[in-house]
Amino acid sequence: MIKCNVKVCGIINRTASVKQTSDGKSFVAFGLSVDVPSTKGDAVSVNISVAAENADVAALTQGRRVSIEGVLKIKGAPEKKTYFNLSAGNIEMDPVAESGIAGEIEFRGVVCKDIKTPTDKKGNRYLRFSAYSTDKVGEDFFSVFVRFVSFNEAIPSFIVPKAKIEAKGELRISTFNGNLDLSCKAVELKEYVKTPF
């Protein structure tokens, strides 16, 4: 599970239309293209599917710039792609803000092997590792990897390969040589224990 409370700024790339959920509720759906900065190479556009309950369909036309606050869910997809689905709250038309995605991430997943505890320039140890969250799409499972860094003084003993964790922190999205790079400056790390029914 990767769920983020975000503010997203981009350009509509698919004009809004009214759709219905399986239980008959109407909502407005449109596509958004967001330029994500690159640490190497050119900026890359990320496509986000947006759903909004109360939105002005006529105003949400292709090519218009919007800023949206809402809940972003990130899921794995075939061919190493990533799905971005945004449940929109507030939508601002023609904002001055730069294109991008900023906010807080909530993550639940499995720790990878690359756990490191380097020291910074002041000699303080910090924690660096990757973890992945897996989602089922049809009959298949796909994963999204997130890089974590934690500057808390105490390094948790449960951060070991294959451990299940929950994390919260600052979301950072960039690209490297055209590949998406998700990272989190963690403010909260917990061992995930599935609650029995």
Secondary structure as the mmCIF struct_conf table of DSSP 4:
data_model
#
loop_
_struct_conf.conf_type_id
_struct_conf.id
_struct_conf.beg_label_comp_id
_struct_conf.beg_label_asym_id
_struct_conf.beg_label_seq_id
_struct_conf.end_label_comp_id
_struct_conf.end_label_asym_id
_struct_conf.end_label_seq_id
STRN STRN1 ILE A 2 GLN A 20
TURN_TY1_P TURN_TY1_P1 SER A 22 ASP A 23
BEND BEND1 GLY A 24 GLY A 24
STRN STRN2 SER A 26 VAL A 36
STRN STRN3 SER A 38 LYS A 40
BEND BEND2 GLY A 41 ASP A 42
STRN STRN4 VAL A 44 ALA A 52
BEND BEND3 GLU A 53 ASN A 54
HELX_RH_3T_P HELX_RH_3T_P1 VAL A 57 ALA A 59
TURN_TY1_P TURN_TY1_P2 GLN A 62 GLY A 63
STRN STRN5 ARG A 65 ALA A 77
TURN_TY1_P TURN_TY1_P3 PRO A 78 LYS A 80
STRN STRN6 LYS A 81 MET A 93
BEND BEND4 ASP A 94 ASP A 94
BEND BEND5 ALA A 97 ALA A 97
HELX_LH_PP_P HELX_LH_PP_P1 GLU A 98 GLU A 98
BEND BEND6 SER A 99 SER A 99
STRN STRN7 GLY A 100 VAL A 111
BEND BEND7 LYS A 113 LYS A 113
STRN STRN8 LYS A 116 LYS A 116
STRN STRN9 THR A 119 THR A 119
TURN_TY1_P TURN_TY1_P4 LYS A 121 LYS A 122
BEND BEND8 GLY A 123 GLY A 123
STRN STRN10 ARG A 125 ARG A 125
STRN STRN11 LEU A 127 VAL A 137
TURN_TY1_P TURN_TY1_P5 GLY A 138 GLU A 139
STRN STRN12 ASP A 140 SER A 150
BEND BEND9 GLU A 153 ALA A 154
HELX_LH_PP_P HELX_LH_PP_P2 ILE A 155 PRO A 156
TURN_TY1_P TURN_TY1_P6 SER A 157 PHE A 158
TURN_TY1_P TURN_TY1_P7 PRO A 161 LYS A 162
STRN STRN13 LYS A 164 PHE A 176
TURN_TY1_P TURN_TY1_P8 ASN A 177 GLY A 178
STRN STRN14 ASN A 179 GLU A 191
HELX_LH_PP_P HELX_LH_PP_P3 LYS A 194 PRO A 196
#
